[in-house]
Amino acid sequence: MAEPFDDSTNPTLSDLSPHTGEGIVIDVGTGDGLFVYQCARSNPNKFYIGIDANPRRLEKLSEKIHRKPAKGGLPNVLFLQASIEDLPSELDGVADEVHVHFPWGSLLRVVANGDGTGLNHLRRICACDALLEVVIGLDPERDRSEIERLGLSELTVEHIDRELALQYRAAGFEILERGVLGQSEWPKLRTSWAKRLQGNESREVTYIIARAAGLKVSRR
């Protein structure tokens, strides 16, 4: 990932994952929950919430977090089943960080195409000045059918600046940084998908870091 401009205080990926201070971290589309689990172990003073529409891959870690700490249990983790369209209202305005790593399906359409309704759902769970980290990994050949099904545009830096920045801003997010991750930086993401994709030279991993601007969403 490219460093911010000189003298900038903008966060980088290494700052965001996982060291950004105390608070509540929500991982939307958490998959098997590995990112949440590993970060929670490293940051016991933060509370982590992993959300996914498919609970099947979360079964192993969902059981593990309730064990005694000596056997891998963690008191600062919660896993929830929910889609991007149905995030619980109890999460309104609580997140100091929101992460979306290697999304697929409707979640991919939201963050890669700038779907306003979906971005509004992400903004709803953010506290004011919360950080949003989006990491998208697409292979134009292997993922062609999904790209066409979702109607995705080519995710270039120019497209992010020209189109997505406006759509994110309309939903209450200011893009601070964007770019392409080199393969040497993929392991920093601490996700199972980053490990699986390692070595696929045709897959490009693009990241967006944004800040939730405007008034804080009221907690219900």
PyMOL commands that place a pseudoatom at each C-alpha (Angstrom):
pseudoatom trace, name=CA, resn=MET, resi=1, chain=A, elem=C, hetatm=0, pos=[0.000, 0.000, 0.000]
pseudoatom trace, name=CA, resn=ALA, resi=2, chain=A, elem=C, hetatm=0, pos=[1.291, 3.449, -0.844]
pseudoatom trace, name=CA, resn=GLU, resi=3, chain=A, elem=C, hetatm=0, pos=[2.103, 5.741, 2.051]
pseudoatom trace, name=CA, resn=PRO, resi=4, chain=A, elem=C, hetatm=0, pos=[-0.070, 8.852, 2.550]
pseudoatom trace, name=CA, resn=PHE, resi=5, chain=A, elem=C, hetatm=0, pos=[1.113, 12.151, 1.146]
pseudoatom trace, name=CA, resn=ASP, resi=6, chain=A, elem=C, hetatm=0, pos=[4.028, 13.769, 2.975]
pseudoatom trace, name=CA, resn=ASP, resi=7, chain=A, elem=C, hetatm=0, pos=[3.068, 15.320, 6.327]
pseudoatom trace, name=CA, resn=SER, resi=8, chain=A, elem=C, hetatm=0, pos=[-0.329, 13.597, 6.118]
pseudoatom trace, name=CA, resn=THR, resi=9, chain=A, elem=C, hetatm=0, pos=[-2.000, 12.129, 9.185]
pseudoatom trace, name=CA, resn=ASN, resi=10, chain=A, elem=C, hetatm=0, pos=[-4.151, 9.814, 7.063]
pseudoatom trace, name=CA, resn=PRO, resi=11, chain=A, elem=C, hetatm=0, pos=[-4.120, 6.196, 8.339]
pseudoatom trace, name=CA, resn=THR, resi=12, chain=A, elem=C, hetatm=0, pos=[-2.460, 3.410, 6.410]
pseudoatom trace, name=CA, resn=LEU, resi=13, chain=A, elem=C, hetatm=0, pos=[-3.479, -0.240, 6.290]
pseudoatom trace, name=CA, resn=SER, resi=14, chain=A, elem=C, hetatm=0, pos=[-0.898, -1.178, 8.915]
pseudoatom trace, name=CA, resn=ASP, resi=15, chain=A, elem=C, hetatm=0, pos=[-2.354, 1.506, 11.194]
pseudoatom trace, name=CA, resn=LEU, resi=16, chain=A, elem=C, hetatm=0, pos=[-5.898, 0.279, 10.706]
pseudoatom trace, name=CA, resn=SER, resi=17, chain=A, elem=C, hetatm=0, pos=[-5.360, -3.433, 11.007]
pseudoatom trace, name=CA, resn=PRO, resi=18, chain=A, elem=C, hetatm=0, pos=[-5.509, -3.880, 13.872]
pseudoatom trace, name=CA, resn=HIS, resi=19, chain=A, elem=C, hetatm=0, pos=[-3.929, -0.964, 15.794]
pseudoatom trace, name=CA, resn=THR, resi=20, chain=A, elem=C, hetatm=0, pos=[-6.263, 2.033, 15.888]
pseudoatom trace, name=CA, resn=GLY, resi=21, chain=A, elem=C, hetatm=0, pos=[-6.810, 2.505, 19.617]
pseudoatom trace, name=CA, resn=GLU, resi=22, chain=A, elem=C, hetatm=0, pos=[-9.682, 1.487, 21.855]
pseudoatom trace, name=CA, resn=GLY, resi=23, chain=A, elem=C, hetatm=0, pos=[-13.220, 1.003, 20.579]
pseudoatom trace, name=CA, resn=ILE, resi=24, chain=A, elem=C, hetatm=0, pos=[-15.650, -1.279, 18.768]
pseudoatom trace, name=CA, resn=VAL, resi=25, chain=A, elem=C, hetatm=0, pos=[-14.637, -2.927, 15.491]
pseudoatom trace, name=CA, resn=ILE, resi=26, chain=A, elem=C, hetatm=0, pos=[-17.188, -4.462, 13.104]
pseudoatom trace, name=CA, resn=ASP, resi=27, chain=A, elem=C, hetatm=0, pos=[-16.179, -6.808, 10.293]
pseudoatom trace, name=CA, resn=VAL, resi=28, chain=A, elem=C, hetatm=0, pos=[-18.992, -7.071, 7.727]
pseudoatom trace, name=CA, resn=GLY, resi=29, chain=A, elem=C, hetatm=0, pos=[-18.875, -10.211, 5.574]
pseudoatom trace, name=CA, resn=THR, resi=30, chain=A, elem=C, hetatm=0, pos=[-16.531, -11.804, 8.083]
pseudoatom trace, name=CA, resn=GLY, resi=31, chain=A, elem=C, hetatm=0, pos=[-16.503, -15.251, 6.432]
pseudoatom trace, name=CA, resn=ASP, resi=32, chain=A, elem=C, hetatm=0, pos=[-14.862, -17.716, 8.820]
pseudoatom trace, name=CA, resn=GLY, resi=33, chain=A, elem=C, hetatm=0, pos=[-14.180, -14.953, 11.365]
pseudoatom trace, name=CA, resn=LEU, resi=34, chain=A, elem=C, hetatm=0, pos=[-10.393, -15.398, 11.342]
pseudoatom trace, name=CA, resn=PHE, resi=35, chain=A, elem=C, hetatm=0, pos=[-9.687, -11.656, 10.999]
pseudoatom trace, name=CA, resn=VAL, resi=36, chain=A, elem=C, hetatm=0, pos=[-11.928, -10.868, 13.965]
pseudoatom trace, name=CA, resn=TYR, resi=37, chain=A, elem=C, hetatm=0, pos=[-10.508, -13.658, 16.110]
pseudoatom trace, name=CA, resn=GLN, resi=38, chain=A, elem=C, hetatm=0, pos=[-6.854, -12.853, 15.499]
pseudoatom trace, name=CA, resn=CYS, resi=39, chain=A, elem=C, hetatm=0, pos=[-7.309, -9.109, 15.986]
pseudoatom trace, name=CA, resn=ALA, resi=40, chain=A, elem=C, hetatm=0, pos=[-9.297, -9.674, 19.190]
pseudoatom trace, name=CA, resn=ARG, resi=41, chain=A, elem=C, hetatm=0, pos=[-6.447, -11.739, 20.612]
pseudoatom trace, name=CA, resn=SER, resi=42, chain=A, elem=C, hetatm=0, pos=[-3.980, -8.965, 19.787]
pseudoatom trace, name=CA, resn=ASN, resi=43, chain=A, elem=C, hetatm=0, pos=[-6.210, -6.164, 21.113]
pseudoatom trace, name=CA, resn=PRO, resi=44, chain=A, elem=C, hetatm=0, pos=[-8.003, -7.301, 24.291]
pseudoatom trace, name=CA, resn=ASN, resi=45, chain=A, elem=C, hetatm=0, pos=[-9.212, -3.766, 25.065]
pseudoatom trace, name=CA, resn=LYS, resi=46, chain=A, elem=C, hetatm=0, pos=[-11.218, -3.562, 21.835]
pseudoatom trace, name=CA, resn=PHE, resi=47, chain=A, elem=C, hetatm=0, pos=[-14.523, -5.308, 21.211]
pseudoatom trace, name=CA, resn=TYR, resi=48, chain=A, elem=C, hetatm=0, pos=[-14.910, -7.102, 17.868]
pseudoatom trace, name=CA, resn=ILE, resi=49, chain=A, elem=C, hetatm=0, pos=[-18.130, -8.017, 16.067]
pseudoatom trace, name=CA, resn=GLY, resi=50, chain=A, elem=C, hetatm=0, pos=[-18.049, -10.296, 13.028]
pseudoatom trace, name=CA, resn=ILE, resi=51, chain=A, elem=C, hetatm=0, pos=[-21.135, -10.308, 10.795]
pseudoatom trace, name=CA, resn=ASP, resi=52, chain=A, elem=C, hetatm=0, pos=[-21.954, -12.656, 7.941]
pseudoatom trace, name=CA, resn=ALA, resi=53, chain=A, elem=C, hetatm=0, pos=[-25.128, -13.747, 6.169]
pseudoatom trace, name=CA, resn=ASN, resi=54, chain=A, elem=C, hetatm=0, pos=[-23.929, -17.371, 6.148]
pseudoatom trace, name=CA, resn=PRO, resi=55, chain=A, elem=C, hetatm=0, pos=[-23.267, -18.692, 9.679]
pseudoatom trace, name=CA, resn=ARG, resi=56, chain=A, elem=C, hetatm=0, pos=[-21.958, -22.094, 8.578]
pseudoatom trace, name=CA, resn=ARG, resi=57, chain=A, elem=C, hetatm=0, pos=[-18.314, -21.040, 8.246]
pseudoatom trace, name=CA, resn=LEU, resi=58, chain=A, elem=C, hetatm=0, pos=[-18.477, -19.312, 11.630]
pseudoatom trace, name=CA, resn=GLU, resi=59, chain=A, elem=C, hetatm=0, pos=[-19.470, -22.406, 13.588]
pseudoatom trace, name=CA, resn=LYS, resi=60, chain=A, elem=C, hetatm=0, pos=[-15.927, -23.378, 14.609]
pseudoatom trace, name=CA, resn=LEU, resi=61, chain=A, elem=C, hetatm=0, pos=[-14.849, -20.001, 15.980]
pseudoatom trace, name=CA, resn=SER, resi=62, chain=A, elem=C, hetatm=0, pos=[-18.289, -19.242, 17.418]
pseudoatom trace, name=CA, resn=GLU, resi=63, chain=A, elem=C, hetatm=0, pos=[-17.830, -22.292, 19.641]
pseudoatom trace, name=CA, resn=LYS, resi=64, chain=A, elem=C, hetatm=0, pos=[-14.184, -21.553, 20.411]
pseudoatom trace, name=CA, resn=ILE, resi=65, chain=A, elem=C, hetatm=0, pos=[-14.692, -18.008, 21.735]
pseudoatom trace, name=CA, resn=HIS, resi=66, chain=A, elem=C, hetatm=0, pos=[-16.883, -19.336, 24.574]
pseudoatom trace, name=CA, resn=ARG, resi=67, chain=A, elem=C, hetatm=0, pos=[-14.156, -21.599, 25.953]
pseudoatom trace, name=CA, resn=LYS, resi=68, chain=A, elem=C, hetatm=0, pos=[-11.866, -20.675, 28.816]
pseudoatom trace, name=CA, resn=PRO, resi=69, chain=A, elem=C, hetatm=0, pos=[-9.128, -18.210, 27.773]
pseudoatom trace, name=CA, resn=ALA, resi=70, chain=A, elem=C, hetatm=0, pos=[-6.469, -20.897, 28.183]
pseudoatom trace, name=CA, resn=LYS, resi=71, chain=A, elem=C, hetatm=0, pos=[-8.273, -22.922, 25.489]
pseudoatom trace, name=CA, resn=GLY, resi=72, chain=A, elem=C, hetatm=0, pos=[-8.699, -20.067, 23.045]
pseudoatom trace, name=CA, resn=GLY, resi=73, chain=A, elem=C, hetatm=0, pos=[-11.770, -18.356, 24.463]
pseudoatom trace, name=CA, resn=LEU, resi=74, chain=A, elem=C, hetatm=0, pos=[-12.154, -14.611, 23.971]
pseudoatom trace, name=CA, resn=PRO, resi=75, chain=A, elem=C, hetatm=0, pos=[-14.579, -12.373, 25.891]
pseudoatom trace, name=CA, resn=ASN, resi=76, chain=A, elem=C, hetatm=0, pos=[-14.208, -9.476, 23.422]
pseudoatom trace, name=CA, resn=VAL, resi=77, chain=A, elem=C, hetatm=0, pos=[-15.742, -11.166, 20.360]
pseudoatom trace, name=CA, resn=LEU, resi=78, chain=A, elem=C, hetatm=0, pos=[-19.307, -11.500, 19.123]
pseudoatom trace, name=CA, resn=PHE, resi=79, chain=A, elem=C, hetatm=0, pos=[-20.476, -13.158, 15.894]
pseudoatom trace, name=CA, resn=LEU, resi=80, chain=A, elem=C, hetatm=0, pos=[-23.822, -12.293, 14.298]
pseudoatom trace, name=CA, resn=GLN, resi=81, chain=A, elem=C, hetatm=0, pos=[-25.777, -13.621, 11.330]
pseudoatom trace, name=CA, resn=ALA, resi=82, chain=A, elem=C, hetatm=0, pos=[-27.024, -10.751, 9.164]
pseudoatom trace, name=CA, resn=SER, resi=83, chain=A, elem=C, hetatm=0, pos=[-26.814, -9.460, 5.608]
pseudoatom trace, name=CA, resn=ILE, resi=84, chain=A, elem=C, hetatm=0, pos=[-25.756, -5.963, 4.576]
pseudoatom trace, name=CA, resn=GLU, resi=85, chain=A, elem=C, hetatm=0, pos=[-29.450, -5.210, 3.966]
pseudoatom trace, name=CA, resn=ASP, resi=86, chain=A, elem=C, hetatm=0, pos=[-30.459, -6.249, 7.488]
pseudoatom trace, name=CA, resn=LEU, resi=87, chain=A, elem=C, hetatm=0, pos=[-27.821, -5.031, 9.937]
pseudoatom trace, name=CA, resn=PRO, resi=88, chain=A, elem=C, hetatm=0, pos=[-29.306, -4.974, 13.473]
pseudoatom trace, name=CA, resn=SER, resi=89, chain=A, elem=C, hetatm=0, pos=[-30.511, -1.568, 14.639]
pseudoatom trace, name=CA, resn=GLU, resi=90, chain=A, elem=C, hetatm=0, pos=[-28.712, -2.205, 17.940]
pseudoatom trace, name=CA, resn=LEU, resi=91, chain=A, elem=C, hetatm=0, pos=[-25.470, -1.521, 16.056]
pseudoatom trace, name=CA, resn=ASP, resi=92, chain=A, elem=C, hetatm=0, pos=[-26.497, 1.973, 14.958]
pseudoatom trace, name=CA, resn=GLY, resi=93, chain=A, elem=C, hetatm=0, pos=[-23.652, 4.395, 15.589]
pseudoatom trace, name=CA, resn=VAL, resi=94, chain=A, elem=C, hetatm=0, pos=[-21.505, 2.009, 17.635]
pseudoatom trace, name=CA, resn=ALA, resi=95, chain=A, elem=C, hetatm=0, pos=[-18.550, 1.199, 15.349]
pseudoatom trace, name=CA, resn=ASP, resi=96, chain=A, elem=C, hetatm=0, pos=[-15.230, 2.995, 15.610]
pseudoatom trace, name=CA, resn=GLU, resi=97, chain=A, elem=C, hetatm=0, pos=[-13.973, 0.866, 12.706]
pseudoatom trace, name=CA, resn=VAL, resi=98, chain=A, elem=C, hetatm=0, pos=[-15.786, -1.062, 9.986]
pseudoatom trace, name=CA, resn=HIS, resi=99, chain=A, elem=C, hetatm=0, pos=[-13.952, -3.567, 7.788]
pseudoatom trace, name=CA, resn=VAL, resi=100, chain=A, elem=C, hetatm=0, pos=[-15.125, -5.201, 4.560]
pseudoatom trace, name=CA, resn=HIS, resi=101, chain=A, elem=C, hetatm=0, pos=[-12.566, -7.719, 3.317]
pseudoatom trace, name=CA, resn=PHE, resi=102, chain=A, elem=C, hetatm=0, pos=[-12.841, -9.607, 0.015]
pseudoatom trace, name=CA, resn=PRO, resi=103, chain=A, elem=C, hetatm=0, pos=[-16.641, -9.215, -0.289]
pseudoatom trace, name=CA, resn=TRP, resi=104, chain=A, elem=C, hetatm=0, pos=[-18.773, -11.207, -2.708]
pseudoatom trace, name=CA, resn=GLY, resi=105, chain=A, elem=C, hetatm=0, pos=[-22.334, -11.012, -3.980]
pseudoatom trace, name=CA, resn=SER, resi=106, chain=A, elem=C, hetatm=0, pos=[-24.486, -8.115, -2.795]
pseudoatom trace, name=CA, resn=LEU, resi=107, chain=A, elem=C, hetatm=0, pos=[-21.805, -6.836, -0.415]
pseudoatom trace, name=CA, resn=LEU, resi=108, chain=A, elem=C, hetatm=0, pos=[-19.307, -6.626, -3.273]
pseudoatom trace, name=CA, resn=ARG, resi=109, chain=A, elem=C, hetatm=0, pos=[-21.812, -4.657, -5.349]
pseudoatom trace, name=CA, resn=VAL, resi=110, chain=A, elem=C, hetatm=0, pos=[-22.294, -2.210, -2.481]
pseudoatom trace, name=CA, resn=VAL, resi=111, chain=A, elem=C, hetatm=0, pos=[-18.634, -1.316, -1.968]
pseudoatom trace, name=CA, resn=ALA, resi=112, chain=A, elem=C, hetatm=0, pos=[-17.362, -1.711, -5.558]
pseudoatom trace, name=CA, resn=ASN, resi=113, chain=A, elem=C, hetatm=0, pos=[-20.287, -0.053, -7.364]
pseudoatom trace, name=CA, resn=GLY, resi=114, chain=A, elem=C, hetatm=0, pos=[-21.107, 2.506, -4.698]
pseudoatom trace, name=CA, resn=ASP, resi=115, chain=A, elem=C, hetatm=0, pos=[-24.651, 1.253, -4.085]
pseudoatom trace, name=CA, resn=GLY, resi=116, chain=A, elem=C, hetatm=0, pos=[-26.203, 4.068, -2.088]
pseudoatom trace, name=CA, resn=THR, resi=117, chain=A, elem=C, hetatm=0, pos=[-28.607, 1.977, -0.029]
pseudoatom trace, name=CA, resn=GLY, resi=118, chain=A, elem=C, hetatm=0, pos=[-25.914, -0.455, 1.045]
pseudoatom trace, name=CA, resn=LEU, resi=119, chain=A, elem=C, hetatm=0, pos=[-23.401, 2.296, 1.823]
pseudoatom trace, name=CA, resn=ASN, resi=120, chain=A, elem=C, hetatm=0, pos=[-26.063, 3.985, 3.940]
pseudoatom trace, name=CA, resn=HIS, resi=121, chain=A, elem=C, hetatm=0, pos=[-26.374, 0.754, 5.945]
pseudoatom trace, name=CA, resn=LEU, resi=122, chain=A, elem=C, hetatm=0, pos=[-22.613, 0.785, 6.561]
pseudoatom trace, name=CA, resn=ARG, resi=123, chain=A, elem=C, hetatm=0, pos=[-22.717, 4.460, 7.529]
pseudoatom trace, name=CA, resn=ARG, resi=124, chain=A, elem=C, hetatm=0, pos=[-25.595, 3.774, 9.927]
pseudoatom trace, name=CA, resn=ILE, resi=125, chain=A, elem=C, hetatm=0, pos=[-23.468, 1.529, 12.130]
pseudoatom trace, name=CA, resn=CYS, resi=126, chain=A, elem=C, hetatm=0, pos=[-20.566, 4.011, 12.226]
pseudoatom trace, name=CA, resn=ALA, resi=127, chain=A, elem=C, hetatm=0, pos=[-19.821, 6.519, 14.940]
pseudoatom trace, name=CA, resn=CYS, resi=128, chain=A, elem=C, hetatm=0, pos=[-18.786, 9.959, 13.749]
pseudoatom trace, name=CA, resn=ASP, resi=129, chain=A, elem=C, hetatm=0, pos=[-15.210, 9.850, 12.384]
pseudoatom trace, name=CA, resn=ALA, resi=130, chain=A, elem=C, hetatm=0, pos=[-15.237, 6.040, 12.305]
pseudoatom trace, name=CA, resn=LEU, resi=131, chain=A, elem=C, hetatm=0, pos=[-12.866, 4.480, 9.796]
pseudoatom trace, name=CA, resn=LEU, resi=132, chain=A, elem=C, hetatm=0, pos=[-14.087, 2.244, 6.979]
pseudoatom trace, name=CA, resn=GLU, resi=133, chain=A, elem=C, hetatm=0, pos=[-11.600, -0.141, 5.354]
pseudoatom trace, name=CA, resn=VAL, resi=134, chain=A, elem=C, hetatm=0, pos=[-12.633, -1.915, 2.145]
pseudoatom trace, name=CA, resn=VAL, resi=135, chain=A, elem=C, hetatm=0, pos=[-10.414, -4.516, 0.473]
pseudoatom trace, name=CA, resn=ILE, resi=136, chain=A, elem=C, hetatm=0, pos=[-11.529, -6.016, -2.853]
pseudoatom trace, name=CA, resn=GLY, resi=137, chain=A, elem=C, hetatm=0, pos=[-9.724, -8.793, -4.724]
pseudoatom trace, name=CA, resn=LEU, resi=138, chain=A, elem=C, hetatm=0, pos=[-10.902, -9.593, -8.251]
pseudoatom trace, name=CA, resn=ASP, resi=139, chain=A, elem=C, hetatm=0, pos=[-9.509, -11.685, -11.068]
pseudoatom trace, name=CA, resn=PRO, resi=140, chain=A, elem=C, hetatm=0, pos=[-10.939, -10.350, -14.371]
pseudoatom trace, name=CA, resn=GLU, resi=141, chain=A, elem=C, hetatm=0, pos=[-10.943, -13.847, -15.910]
pseudoatom trace, name=CA, resn=ARG, resi=142, chain=A, elem=C, hetatm=0, pos=[-11.811, -16.210, -13.059]
pseudoatom trace, name=CA, resn=ASP, resi=143, chain=A, elem=C, hetatm=0, pos=[-14.405, -13.820, -11.633]
pseudoatom trace, name=CA, resn=ARG, resi=144, chain=A, elem=C, hetatm=0, pos=[-15.816, -12.694, -14.982]
pseudoatom trace, name=CA, resn=SER, resi=145, chain=A, elem=C, hetatm=0, pos=[-19.281, -14.197, -14.450]
pseudoatom trace, name=CA, resn=GLU, resi=146, chain=A, elem=C, hetatm=0, pos=[-19.698, -12.527, -11.060]
pseudoatom trace, name=CA, resn=ILE, resi=147, chain=A, elem=C, hetatm=0, pos=[-18.358, -9.210, -12.353]
pseudoatom trace, name=CA, resn=GLU, resi=148, chain=A, elem=C, hetatm=0, pos=[-20.865, -9.300, -15.208]
pseudoatom trace, name=CA, resn=ARG, resi=149, chain=A, elem=C, hetatm=0, pos=[-23.728, -10.479, -12.978]
pseudoatom trace, name=CA, resn=LEU, resi=150, chain=A, elem=C, hetatm=0, pos=[-23.192, -7.598, -10.573]
pseudoatom trace, name=CA, resn=GLY, resi=151, chain=A, elem=C, hetatm=0, pos=[-22.513, -5.075, -13.345]
pseudoatom trace, name=CA, resn=LEU, resi=152, chain=A, elem=C, hetatm=0, pos=[-19.201, -4.032, -11.842]
pseudoatom trace, name=CA, resn=SER, resi=153, chain=A, elem=C, hetatm=0, pos=[-17.006, -1.398, -13.443]
pseudoatom trace, name=CA, resn=GLU, resi=154, chain=A, elem=C, hetatm=0, pos=[-13.243, -1.868, -13.602]
pseudoatom trace, name=CA, resn=LEU, resi=155, chain=A, elem=C, hetatm=0, pos=[-11.998, -0.916, -10.160]
pseudoatom trace, name=CA, resn=THR, resi=156, chain=A, elem=C, hetatm=0, pos=[-9.174, 1.450, -11.041]
pseudoatom trace, name=CA, resn=VAL, resi=157, chain=A, elem=C, hetatm=0, pos=[-7.891, 4.341, -8.974]
pseudoatom trace, name=CA, resn=GLU, resi=158, chain=A, elem=C, hetatm=0, pos=[-9.310, 6.678, -11.629]
pseudoatom trace, name=CA, resn=HIS, resi=159, chain=A, elem=C, hetatm=0, pos=[-12.754, 5.063, -11.287]
pseudoatom trace, name=CA, resn=ILE, resi=160, chain=A, elem=C, hetatm=0, pos=[-12.610, 5.408, -7.505]
pseudoatom trace, name=CA, resn=ASP, resi=161, chain=A, elem=C, hetatm=0, pos=[-11.701, 9.099, -7.784]
pseudoatom trace, name=CA, resn=ARG, resi=162, chain=A, elem=C, hetatm=0, pos=[-14.172, 9.887, -10.551]
pseudoatom trace, name=CA, resn=GLU, resi=163, chain=A, elem=C, hetatm=0, pos=[-17.207, 7.818, -9.543]
pseudoatom trace, name=CA, resn=LEU, resi=164, chain=A, elem=C, hetatm=0, pos=[-16.957, 6.048, -6.201]
pseudoatom trace, name=CA, resn=ALA, resi=165, chain=A, elem=C, hetatm=0, pos=[-15.718, 9.052, -4.233]
pseudoatom trace, name=CA, resn=LEU, resi=166, chain=A, elem=C, hetatm=0, pos=[-18.941, 10.901, -5.083]
pseudoatom trace, name=CA, resn=GLN, resi=167, chain=A, elem=C, hetatm=0, pos=[-21.133, 7.923, -4.171]
pseudoatom trace, name=CA, resn=TYR, resi=168, chain=A, elem=C, hetatm=0, pos=[-19.311, 7.318, -0.912]
pseudoatom trace, name=CA, resn=ARG, resi=169, chain=A, elem=C, hetatm=0, pos=[-19.575, 11.013, -0.056]
pseudoatom trace, name=CA, resn=ALA, resi=170, chain=A, elem=C, hetatm=0, pos=[-23.322, 10.976, -0.688]
pseudoatom trace, name=CA, resn=ALA, resi=171, chain=A, elem=C, hetatm=0, pos=[-23.602, 8.169, 1.875]
pseudoatom trace, name=CA, resn=GLY, resi=172, chain=A, elem=C, hetatm=0, pos=[-21.543, 10.075, 4.439]
pseudoatom trace, name=CA, resn=PHE, resi=173, chain=A, elem=C, hetatm=0, pos=[-18.026, 8.737, 3.812]
pseudoatom trace, name=CA, resn=GLU, resi=174, chain=A, elem=C, hetatm=0, pos=[-14.934, 10.717, 2.831]
pseudoatom trace, name=CA, resn=ILE, resi=175, chain=A, elem=C, hetatm=0, pos=[-12.315, 8.614, 1.033]
pseudoatom trace, name=CA, resn=LEU, resi=176, chain=A, elem=C, hetatm=0, pos=[-8.927, 9.267, 2.615]
pseudoatom trace, name=CA, resn=GLU, resi=177, chain=A, elem=C, hetatm=0, pos=[-6.790, 6.810, 0.704]
pseudoatom trace, name=CA, resn=ARG, resi=178, chain=A, elem=C, hetatm=0, pos=[-7.106, 4.284, -2.112]
pseudoatom trace, name=CA, resn=GLY, resi=179, chain=A, elem=C, hetatm=0, pos=[-4.754, 2.146, -4.130]
pseudoatom trace, name=CA, resn=VAL, resi=180, chain=A, elem=C, hetatm=0, pos=[-3.566, -1.341, -5.015]
pseudoatom trace, name=CA, resn=LEU, resi=181, chain=A, elem=C, hetatm=0, pos=[-1.952, -3.736, -2.537]
pseudoatom trace, name=CA, resn=GLY, resi=182, chain=A, elem=C, hetatm=0, pos=[1.161, -5.616, -3.516]
pseudoatom trace, name=CA, resn=GLN, resi=183, chain=A, elem=C, hetatm=0, pos=[1.153, -9.337, -2.741]
pseudoatom trace, name=CA, resn=SER, resi=184, chain=A, elem=C, hetatm=0, pos=[3.737, -8.865, 0.007]
pseudoatom trace, name=CA, resn=GLU, resi=185, chain=A, elem=C, hetatm=0, pos=[1.155, -6.822, 1.923]
pseudoatom trace, name=CA, resn=TRP, resi=186, chain=A, elem=C, hetatm=0, pos=[-1.731, -9.297, 1.668]
pseudoatom trace, name=CA, resn=PRO, resi=187, chain=A, elem=C, hetatm=0, pos=[-0.744, -11.250, 4.827]
pseudoatom trace, name=CA, resn=LYS, resi=188, chain=A, elem=C, hetatm=0, pos=[-1.224, -8.066, 6.890]
pseudoatom trace, name=CA, resn=LEU, resi=189, chain=A, elem=C, hetatm=0, pos=[-4.963, -8.436, 6.321]
pseudoatom trace, name=CA, resn=ARG, resi=190, chain=A, elem=C, hetatm=0, pos=[-5.116, -11.521, 8.592]
pseudoatom trace, name=CA, resn=THR, resi=191, chain=A, elem=C, hetatm=0, pos=[-7.896, -13.137, 6.566]
pseudoatom trace, name=CA, resn=SER, resi=192, chain=A, elem=C, hetatm=0, pos=[-8.215, -16.665, 5.206]
pseudoatom trace, name=CA, resn=TRP, resi=193, chain=A, elem=C, hetatm=0, pos=[-8.933, -15.275, 1.734]
pseudoatom trace, name=CA, resn=ALA, resi=194, chain=A, elem=C, hetatm=0, pos=[-5.685, -13.303, 1.692]
pseudoatom trace, name=CA, resn=LYS, resi=195, chain=A, elem=C, hetatm=0, pos=[-3.799, -16.543, 2.355]
pseudoatom trace, name=CA, resn=ARG, resi=196, chain=A, elem=C, hetatm=0, pos=[-5.708, -18.482, -0.296]
pseudoatom trace, name=CA, resn=LEU, resi=197, chain=A, elem=C, hetatm=0, pos=[-5.192, -15.843, -2.954]
pseudoatom trace, name=CA, resn=GLN, resi=198, chain=A, elem=C, hetatm=0, pos=[-1.449, -15.579, -2.382]
pseudoatom trace, name=CA, resn=GLY, resi=199, chain=A, elem=C, hetatm=0, pos=[0.406, -16.403, -5.596]
pseudoatom trace, name=CA, resn=ASN, resi=200, chain=A, elem=C, hetatm=0, pos=[-2.420, -15.488, -7.964]
pseudoatom trace, name=CA, resn=GLU, resi=201, chain=A, elem=C, hetatm=0, pos=[-0.630, -12.871, -10.038]
pseudoatom trace, name=CA, resn=SER, resi=202, chain=A, elem=C, hetatm=0, pos=[-3.679, -12.083, -12.170]
pseudoatom trace, name=CA, resn=ARG, resi=203, chain=A, elem=C, hetatm=0, pos=[-5.772, -11.032, -9.158]
pseudoatom trace, name=CA, resn=GLU, resi=204, chain=A, elem=C, hetatm=0, pos=[-5.605, -7.366, -8.199]
pseudoatom trace, name=CA, resn=VAL, resi=205, chain=A, elem=C, hetatm=0, pos=[-6.346, -6.327, -4.632]
pseudoatom trace, name=CA, resn=THR, resi=206, chain=A, elem=C, hetatm=0, pos=[-7.679, -2.797, -4.318]
pseudoatom trace, name=CA, resn=TYR, resi=207, chain=A, elem=C, hetatm=0, pos=[-8.234, -0.986, -1.040]
pseudoatom trace, name=CA, resn=ILE, resi=208, chain=A, elem=C, hetatm=0, pos=[-10.253, 2.032, 0.057]
pseudoatom trace, name=CA, resn=ILE, resi=209, chain=A, elem=C, hetatm=0, pos=[-9.958, 3.764, 3.417]
pseudoatom trace, name=CA, resn=ALA, resi=210, chain=A, elem=C, hetatm=0, pos=[-12.703, 6.241, 4.265]
pseudoatom trace, name=CA, resn=ARG, resi=211, chain=A, elem=C, hetatm=0, pos=[-13.923, 8.216, 7.252]
pseudoatom trace, name=CA, resn=ALA, resi=212, chain=A, elem=C, hetatm=0, pos=[-17.519, 8.534, 8.375]
pseudoatom trace, name=CA, resn=ALA, resi=213, chain=A, elem=C, hetatm=0, pos=[-18.283, 12.245, 8.178]
pseudoatom trace, name=CA, resn=GLY, resi=214, chain=A, elem=C, hetatm=0, pos=[-21.213, 14.263, 9.441]
pseudoatom trace, name=CA, resn=LEU, resi=215, chain=A, elem=C, hetatm=0, pos=[-23.347, 13.872, 12.515]
pseudoatom trace, name=CA, resn=LYS, resi=216, chain=A, elem=C, hetatm=0, pos=[-23.112, 10.734, 14.600]
pseudoatom trace, name=CA, resn=VAL, resi=217, chain=A, elem=C, hetatm=0, pos=[-25.974, 8.313, 14.056]
pseudoatom trace, name=CA, resn=SER, resi=218, chain=A, elem=C, hetatm=0, pos=[-28.281, 8.198, 17.082]
pseudoatom trace, name=CA, resn=ARG, resi=219, chain=A, elem=C, hetatm=0, pos=[-28.249, 4.923, 18.978]
pseudoatom trace, name=CA, resn=ARG, resi=220, chain=A, elem=C, hetatm=0, pos=[-31.701, 3.456, 19.413]
for i in range(1, 220): cmd.bond("trace and resi %d" % i, "trace and resi %d" % (i + 1))
show_as sticks, trace
zoom trace
